Structures are given as C-alpha cells and as structure tokens.
Amino acid sequence: MINKRLLVKNLLAHNDENSFYDKKRFIDIGQKEGKAKFLKHVCALANSNPKSNSFIVIGVEDEDNKIVGVDFFDDSKIQNLVNAYLENPPLISYENIPFPHLPEGKVVGLVTIKSNGKVCALRKNIWKYYGGSVFFREGSISLPKAYGIELKDINSNIVATIEQHAKNNIELTLDGVIDFMNHRHPDLESRYKVFKEQFVVCWAGKRKKANGDIYYSRVDIELINEQVKLFYSTLDEITITYDEDSFTTIEYVQLGLGKKLTYYPLEKVIITFDNNGTYQILSNLLFEPPQYDIKTLHHIYNANNALIEKLGKNIKLRPSDSADLQHLPDTYLICYLNGMEEAKEQMEAARQVLKIYDTKIYQSLKEALRILRKIKYS
C-alpha cells in the first residue's frame, strides 16, 4: 500500500521533471487554455510510459521544489473529462495529499496516469491543439509528434523503485491516526474506522441532528494509510454511514432565493474495501437543480452583474447591496442551472474582485464553481 505523501516526497527529492513526472504550481481546468494544457500533459505522459504510472504533482514551486499547496480539489469526474477529449484515454486519478505545514484546506494535488498501452491522442480540437494530435515527453517538455509514433517502455523499473520506497508501514499509519484524532481538529468531533484489518478512515466534523438524521459540517475525511484527503469542505453538509465493507457519504448543497433555502443532495460516494488489499471509489451524482421563473432570474442576474461592477469601481455598497452580495455565488449558480450559461463566465470574472473584497463570499463562489465542475462532467 503506497503512502502518497512519501511518494510525492520521493518524486520531489530524487527526480527533476522528466518523461514520467511533471510538476505544476497550479492547474486551471475551468478555462479552455488550462484544460487544453492539462490534457496535453496527460496525453504525453501516458504515451511516454505505456507500462508504468506517470505523475503530475500540483502545488509545488518550479524553481526550488517548495511545497506551497493548492485548494482541495474533489472533482471525481476528471476521468470523464479525459474520456471526452482523448482517444485511447489513460486511467487517471486526482488525489489530495495533506502536508502538516500547509494551511488548513491546502493540499498537494497528485495526478496519477496509467496508460492503456495504446497511443493516446486528442479526440477533438481544443484551444490551439488540433484533434488527432499526439504528444510525447522529451525531458521535462510535452511535445507533439507527427511521425514515427511508437510506444517504448523505458521507465518501468525506475517508477517501480520509487513506488516501493513509498510503501506504508504501521508506524506511519499510527502516527497519522494519532495526529488526526488528537491534533488536527481539536474543536470538532473526530472518529475512525478500520476496514478489512488494513484500511483506516478518519473523519472530523461538527455534528448535528435533524429529523432523526445525523449531518456533519466543516468536514474532513482522510484515508490514513495512503495519506489521501477524501473530502474537505467548510460549507457543505454531508451524511456519513458505514458497515464492515464500505464507507458512504452523501453531500448536500443549500440553495434558494433570498432566505428560502433548501438542502439538495449533490453526490453519493461509496468506498468499498476488499479482502485483497484494494478498494474502489464509486460516485453517483444525485443533484436535481431547483427551477425558477426565468424573468425573476434575469433580474437577479443583472443585479449581480451590477454589484460586481460596483466593487470593481470601488463604489460603496448600500446595506441592501451588501445583503444581496452574500447570496451572489448561489444565485449565479441557480441562474446557470436554469439555462443561463453566461452566468458561469460572470462567476469566473467575479473571482478576483471577491477575493479582495470578502474572503467568505469568495470561498462560497469557489464552492459554487466546484458544484458546476461536478455537474458538467457527469
């Protein structure tokens, strides 16, 4: 069982960027350019390593390998994105790896890419890359290759050695459980569960009971054996259930206009643990968006745009404007879910303005964009 934190450390310590490993300060698959560059690197790494894993480490400074972290990213539909744009797509996973020195909510992203043994290519045009393009790694660069396409295995032994050095042990597991239970969230209820005598899942959250059901907010869930953060949110609420074989979460989002808010189930995730030391994660989108009168939403949409324009021009807001601004991320989201696709562009445009003006509203906006990612690629 591989400890993903050790794997990241081994990649950073012993290998500069090469044909099986890349590092990024951040990625932005919400924008067309960022999405295209990400797909290019995935394609190149898959083709350059037909028989071993390739990796992209995200949240690291390029010059000195300093670990600075990125926001928790739980886009479980990233495989769907790759399938949509790549021919012979590799298996791909994105995992959030906590490091003790990073601020709360910051992690290192680890993308693991496993080729299916066939030449991977772009399925269709995206940004400045044409459908049919094939990419390979040459050193630390992903480059197109138009002729002599042949998959060669040159890294299997190197990757196997790195992964072997990242194997977990009982000391690391116990240290991880003790740290999570006693130090990570002193103000929250923390629990753990052992599955199949091998896997340890720890979770923490603020517990409340409503209509006979238990909900958790400010939730943090980790698979300690692999040092992988499975879920993190300071805003949404979830339910947690488990038996001897599986651990299940259902995530809810609170949406509505004005003060009339309702909880809607967003996504169900089931982690099933097997006796052979493996596990599977199955996610199922449950979301059915609320529907509203389109004329009302156009009025709200225009009002939101006017608020962002005021903030951009440093115009002082009225008390009523400030109240409306609190709901802006959710109302933009509702507009998008009711067919107003231009609302997503406005949400992206509002990011920098809100980041400067109000951190709490900015966090709400990021949560709204996260929901859009989940829905888009499901």
C-alpha positions as semicolon CSV with decimal commas, in nm:
position;residue;x (nm);y (nm);z (nm)
1;M;0,000;0,000;0,000
2;I;0,159;0,326;-0,113
3;N;0,179;0,627;0,118
4;K;0,107;0,909;-0,126
5;R;0,280;1,172;0,087
6;L;0,602;0,967;0,075
7;L;0,555;0,920;-0,298
8;V;0,535;1,297;-0,352
9;K;0,844;1,350;-0,136
10;N;1,038;1,084;-0,330
11;L;0,941;1,237;-0,663
12;L;1,049;1,583;-0,549
13;A;1,369;1,467;-0,380
14;H;1,511;1,232;-0,641
15;N;1,373;1,335;-0,977
16;D;1,353;1,656;-1,171
17;E;1,073;1,678;-1,426
18;N;1,115;1,402;-1,680
19;S;0,927;1,161;-1,904
20;F;0,722;1,009;-1,618
21;Y;0,684;1,305;-1,383
22;D;0,575;1,668;-1,411
23;K;0,511;1,936;-1,151
24;K;0,290;2,243;-1,157
25;R;0,228;2,541;-0,933
26;F;-0,142;2,501;-1,016
27;I;-0,375;2,387;-1,292
28;D;-0,693;2,557;-1,412
29;I;-0,924;2,317;-1,594
30;G;-1,210;2,565;-1,560
31;Q;-1,068;2,765;-1,850
32;K;-1,020;2,636;-2,206
33;E;-0,645;2,712;-2,217
34;G;-0,578;2,546;-1,881
35;K;-0,789;2,246;-1,976
36;A;-0,602;2,206;-2,308
37;K;-0,258;2,223;-2,145
38;F;-0,361;1,971;-1,880
39;L;-0,489;1,728;-2,145
40;K;-0,167;1,774;-2,345
41;H;0,046;1,673;-2,046
42;V;-0,179;1,377;-1,963
43;C;-0,155;1,257;-2,324
44;A;0,223;1,299;-2,335
45;L;0,285;1,122;-2,005
46;A;0,056;0,832;-2,099
47;N;0,236;0,782;-2,432
48;S;0,581;0,808;-2,274
49;N;0,501;0,543;-2,011
50;P;0,291;0,267;-2,165
51;K;0,367;0,013;-1,887
52;S;0,411;0,222;-1,571
53;N;0,243;0,504;-1,384
54;S;0,314;0,869;-1,459
55;F;0,257;1,156;-1,218
56;I;0,180;1,527;-1,207
57;V;0,244;1,694;-0,869
58;I;0,046;2,016;-0,821
59;G;0,118;2,284;-0,563
60;V;0,497;2,299;-0,595
61;E;0,719;2,589;-0,694
62;D;0,909;2,506;-1,014
63;E;1,245;2,662;-0,923
64;D;1,313;2,524;-0,574
65;N;1,052;2,246;-0,526
66;K;0,899;2,435;-0,234
67;I;0,564;2,283;-0,136
68;V;0,312;2,568;-0,126
69;G;-0,010;2,371;-0,180
70;V;-0,333;2,434;-0,366
71;D;-0,701;2,433;-0,271
72;F;-0,865;2,097;-0,204
73;F;-0,997;1,969;-0,537
74;D;-1,256;1,691;-0,534
75;D;-1,351;1,668;-0,899
76;S;-1,435;1,299;-0,908
77;K;-1,540;1,337;-1,273
78;I;-1,189;1,413;-1,401
79;Q;-1,184;1,073;-1,575
80;N;-1,493;1,183;-1,769
81;L;-1,307;1,495;-1,885
82;V;-1,016;1,286;-2,011
83;N;-1,251;1,039;-2,180
84;A;-1,431;1,324;-2,358
85;Y;-1,117;1,474;-2,513
86;L;-0,866;1,189;-2,556
87;E;-0,863;0,887;-2,785
88;N;-0,741;0,576;-2,601
89;P;-0,763;0,766;-2,273
90;P;-0,548;0,654;-1,980
91;L;-0,687;0,578;-1,637
92;I;-0,644;0,891;-1,430
93;S;-0,696;0,988;-1,068
94;Y;-0,657;1,313;-0,877
95;E;-0,578;1,280;-0,506
96;N;-0,544;1,545;-0,236
97;I;-0,237;1,489;-0,019
98;P;-0,219;1,675;0,316
99;F;0,117;1,807;0,438
100;P;0,149;1,917;0,804
101;H;0,298;2,260;0,736
102;L;0,029;2,371;0,488
103;P;-0,263;2,595;0,599
104;E;-0,600;2,433;0,661
105;G;-0,772;2,347;0,334
106;K;-0,445;2,347;0,136
107;V;-0,306;2,021;-0,001
108;V;-0,072;1,891;-0,269
109;G;-0,252;1,754;-0,574
110;L;-0,126;1,422;-0,711
111;V;-0,242;1,316;-1,057
112;T;-0,167;0,951;-1,138
113;I;-0,184;0,846;-1,503
114;K;-0,192;0,483;-1,621
115;S;-0,173;0,419;-1,997
116;N;-0,394;0,153;-2,154
117;G;-0,099;0,050;-2,373
118;K;-0,227;0,221;-2,689
119;V;-0,129;0,553;-2,848
120;C;-0,323;0,835;-2,680
121;A;-0,429;1,132;-2,896
122;L;-0,659;1,432;-2,883
123;R;-1,009;1,330;-2,989
124;K;-1,112;1,682;-3,097
125;N;-0,988;2,039;-3,121
126;I;-0,932;2,233;-2,800
127;W;-0,770;2,577;-2,772
128;K;-0,477;2,578;-3,018
129;Y;-0,438;2,199;-3,032
130;Y;-0,598;2,003;-3,315
131;G;-0,791;1,680;-3,295
132;G;-0,566;1,387;-3,380
133;S;-0,256;1,544;-3,221
134;V;-0,025;1,305;-3,036
135;F;0,211;1,423;-2,763
136;F;0,520;1,267;-2,603
137;R;0,757;1,378;-2,329
138;E;1,105;1,489;-2,422
139;G;1,277;1,551;-2,092
140;S;1,053;1,791;-1,899
141;I;0,855;1,914;-2,203
142;S;0,541;1,774;-2,366
143;L;0,582;1,799;-2,743
144;P;0,371;1,698;-3,046
145;K;0,494;1,411;-3,259
146;A;0,363;1,371;-3,612
147;Y;0,561;1,072;-3,736
148;G;0,728;0,753;-3,616
149;I;0,472;0,700;-3,338
150;E;0,590;0,411;-3,123
151;L;0,534;0,342;-2,756
152;K;0,852;0,249;-2,570
153;D;0,885;0,132;-2,212
154;I;1,191;0,296;-2,055
155;N;1,072;0,389;-1,707
156;S;0,902;0,085;-1,552
157;N;1,196;-0,011;-1,330
158;I;1,253;0,347;-1,213
159;V;0,886;0,403;-1,127
160;A;0,863;0,065;-0,950
161;T;1,161;0,158;-0,731
162;I;1,010;0,496;-0,639
163;E;0,676;0,337;-0,552
164;Q;0,849;0,065;-0,347
165;H;1,026;0,331;-0,140
166;A;0,687;0,491;-0,070
167;K;0,533;0,178;0,084
168;N;0,340;0,237;0,404
169;N;0,418;0,087;0,744
170;I;0,238;0,053;1,077
171;E;0,433;0,339;1,238
172;L;0,329;0,588;0,971
173;T;-0,032;0,470;0,995
174;L;-0,044;0,502;1,375
175;D;0,123;0,843;1,366
176;G;-0,135;0,955;1,110
177;V;-0,431;0,837;1,317
178;I;-0,299;0,995;1,639
179;D;-0,227;1,325;1,465
180;F;-0,574;1,337;1,308
181;M;-0,762;1,239;1,624
182;N;-0,569;1,447;1,878
183;H;-0,429;1,749;1,698
184;R;-0,582;1,819;1,359
185;H;-0,931;1,929;1,464
186;P;-0,938;1,998;1,839
187;D;-1,274;2,181;1,817
188;L;-1,454;1,908;1,620
189;E;-1,575;1,555;1,685
190;S;-1,322;1,309;1,538
191;R;-1,371;0,937;1,476
192;Y;-1,204;0,649;1,295
193;K;-1,298;0,310;1,149
194;V;-1,076;0,017;1,046
195;F;-1,181;-0,177;0,735
196;K;-1,058;-0,527;0,644
197;E;-0,781;-0,502;0,907
198;Q;-0,584;-0,282;0,666
199;F;-0,757;0,046;0,589
200;V;-0,811;0,326;0,840
201;V;-1,056;0,607;0,762
202;C;-1,061;0,908;0,994
203;W;-1,321;1,184;0,983
204;A;-1,400;1,500;1,174
205;G;-1,690;1,742;1,161
206;K;-1,945;1,944;1,351
207;R;-2,229;1,706;1,427
208;K;-2,598;1,795;1,434
209;K;-2,924;1,602;1,431
210;A;-3,225;1,698;1,216
211;N;-3,540;1,492;1,158
212;G;-3,371;1,186;1,303
213;D;-3,067;1,205;1,071
214;I;-2,709;1,297;1,163
215;Y;-2,538;1,562;0,950
216;Y;-2,178;1,686;0,960
217;S;-2,045;2,026;0,857
218;R;-1,684;2,153;0,842
219;V;-1,598;1,801;0,733
220;D;-1,254;1,648;0,683
221;I;-1,220;1,280;0,579
222;E;-0,887;1,102;0,522
223;L;-0,771;0,756;0,422
224;I;-0,478;0,746;0,662
225;N;-0,292;0,451;0,506
226;E;-0,234;0,640;0,185
227;Q;-0,232;0,993;0,331
228;V;-0,514;1,092;0,098
229;K;-0,777;1,350;0,185
230;L;-1,107;1,208;0,056
231;F;-1,333;1,504;0,137
232;Y;-1,294;1,856;0,273
233;S;-1,545;2,138;0,297
234;T;-1,604;2,424;0,536
235;L;-1,950;2,499;0,395
236;D;-2,146;2,197;0,275
237;E;-2,308;1,933;0,493
238;I;-2,285;1,557;0,449
239;T;-2,420;1,236;0,597
240;I;-2,182;0,950;0,683
241;T;-2,274;0,582;0,704
242;Y;-2,058;0,271;0,708
243;D;-2,060;-0,106;0,755
244;E;-1,785;-0,367;0,767
245;D;-1,712;-0,337;0,395
246;S;-1,785;0,019;0,290
247;F;-1,785;0,387;0,386
248;T;-2,055;0,609;0,230
249;T;-2,106;0,985;0,217
250;I;-2,387;1,191;0,070
251;E;-2,306;1,558;0,014
252;Y;-2,578;1,824;0,028
253;V;-2,582;2,181;-0,100
254;Q;-2,804;2,457;0,032
255;L;-2,969;2,662;-0,242
256;G;-3,255;2,907;-0,278
257;L;-3,352;3,266;-0,344
258;G;-3,340;3,508;-0,054
259;K;-3,397;3,340;0,281
260;K;-3,588;3,044;0,138
261;L;-3,311;2,785;0,134
262;T;-3,342;2,410;0,082
263;Y;-3,089;2,127;0,109
264;Y;-3,041;1,932;-0,213
265;P;-2,845;1,604;-0,231
266;L;-2,546;1,658;-0,460
267;E;-2,335;1,344;-0,476
268;K;-2,316;1,000;-0,318
269;V;-1,971;0,842;-0,279
270;I;-1,919;0,480;-0,174
271;I;-1,574;0,345;-0,088
272;T;-1,576;-0,035;-0,091
273;F;-1,283;-0,219;0,070
274;D;-1,184;-0,567;-0,046
275;N;-1,007;-0,852;0,132
276;N;-0,721;-0,847;-0,119
277;G;-0,592;-0,508;-0,003
278;T;-0,764;-0,299;-0,269
279;Y;-1,054;-0,056;-0,268
280;Q;-1,289;0,108;-0,518
281;I;-1,449;0,450;-0,508
282;L;-1,786;0,485;-0,682
283;S;-1,951;0,826;-0,713
284;N;-2,307;0,895;-0,823
285;L;-2,439;1,243;-0,892
286;L;-2,781;1,288;-0,729
287;F;-2,837;1,654;-0,799
288;E;-3,170;1,778;-0,935
289;P;-3,143;2,158;-0,961
290;P;-3,427;2,381;-0,841
291;Q;-3,621;2,555;-1,117
292;Y;-3,737;2,918;-1,101
293;D;-3,916;3,176;-1,312
294;I;-3,673;3,286;-1,582
295;K;-3,779;3,654;-1,568
296;T;-3,702;3,663;-1,196
297;L;-3,362;3,505;-1,259
298;H;-3,276;3,758;-1,532
299;H;-3,349;4,036;-1,283
300;I;-3,124;3,871;-1,022
301;Y;-2,852;3,805;-1,280
302;N;-2,842;4,170;-1,389
303;A;-2,841;4,284;-1,026
304;N;-2,544;4,056;-0,955
305;N;-2,355;4,196;-1,253
306;A;-2,419;4,547;-1,127
307;L;-2,282;4,455;-0,782
308;I;-1,960;4,317;-0,929
309;E;-1,925;4,629;-1,143
310;K;-1,960;4,849;-0,831
311;L;-1,694;4,651;-0,649
312;G;-1,461;4,676;-0,948
313;K;-1,502;5,055;-0,946
314;N;-1,469;5,078;-0,563
315;I;-1,819;5,223;-0,530
316;K;-1,951;5,194;-0,175
317;L;-2,234;4,944;-0,143
318;R;-2,568;5,019;0,017
319;P;-2,682;4,793;0,302
320;S;-2,925;4,619;0,065
321;D;-2,640;4,565;-0,184
322;S;-2,426;4,407;0,087
323;A;-2,709;4,170;0,178
324;D;-2,756;4,069;-0,188
325;L;-2,381;4,016;-0,225
326;Q;-2,391;3,742;0,040
327;H;-2,619;3,538;-0,187
328;L;-2,440;3,621;-0,514
329;P;-2,248;3,290;-0,559
330;D;-2,562;3,081;-0,503
331;T;-2,788;3,296;-0,720
332;Y;-2,534;3,294;-1,007
333;L;-2,527;2,915;-0,969
334;I;-2,906;2,893;-0,981
335;C;-2,908;3,109;-1,294
336;Y;-2,662;2,873;-1,464
337;L;-2,861;2,566;-1,359
338;N;-3,171;2,720;-1,516
339;G;-3,011;2,754;-1,859
340;M;-2,833;3,089;-1,829
341;E;-2,489;2,962;-1,930
342;E;-2,339;3,312;-1,934
343;A;-2,363;3,308;-1,553
344;K;-2,056;3,083;-1,534
345;E;-1,846;3,340;-1,720
346;Q;-1,962;3,605;-1,474
347;M;-1,870;3,380;-1,181
348;E;-1,519;3,337;-1,318
349;A;-1,490;3,711;-1,378
350;A;-1,601;3,783;-1,020
351;R;-1,332;3,567;-0,859
352;Q;-1,058;3,827;-0,829
353;V;-1,292;4,107;-0,721
354;L;-1,449;3,898;-0,444
355;K;-1,113;3,759;-0,332
356;I;-1,006;4,115;-0,250
357;Y;-1,339;4,233;-0,111
358;D;-1,465;3,948;0,109
359;T;-1,287;3,617;0,175
360;K;-1,602;3,440;0,297
361;I;-1,802;3,525;-0,017
362;Y;-1,503;3,429;-0,230
363;Q;-1,498;3,085;-0,065
364;S;-1,869;3,048;-0,138
365;L;-1,802;3,132;-0,501
366;K;-1,533;2,863;-0,523
367;E;-1,778;2,611;-0,376
368;A;-2,037;2,708;-0,639
369;L;-1,782;2,659;-0,918
370;R;-1,687;2,322;-0,770
371;I;-2,050;2,212;-0,798
372;L;-2,055;2,322;-1,163
373;R;-1,749;2,107;-1,237
374;K;-1,913;1,803;-1,086
375;I;-2,231;1,853;-1,287
376;K;-2,058;1,934;-1,616
377;Y;-1,854;1,615;-1,648
378;S;-2,102;1,369;-1,500
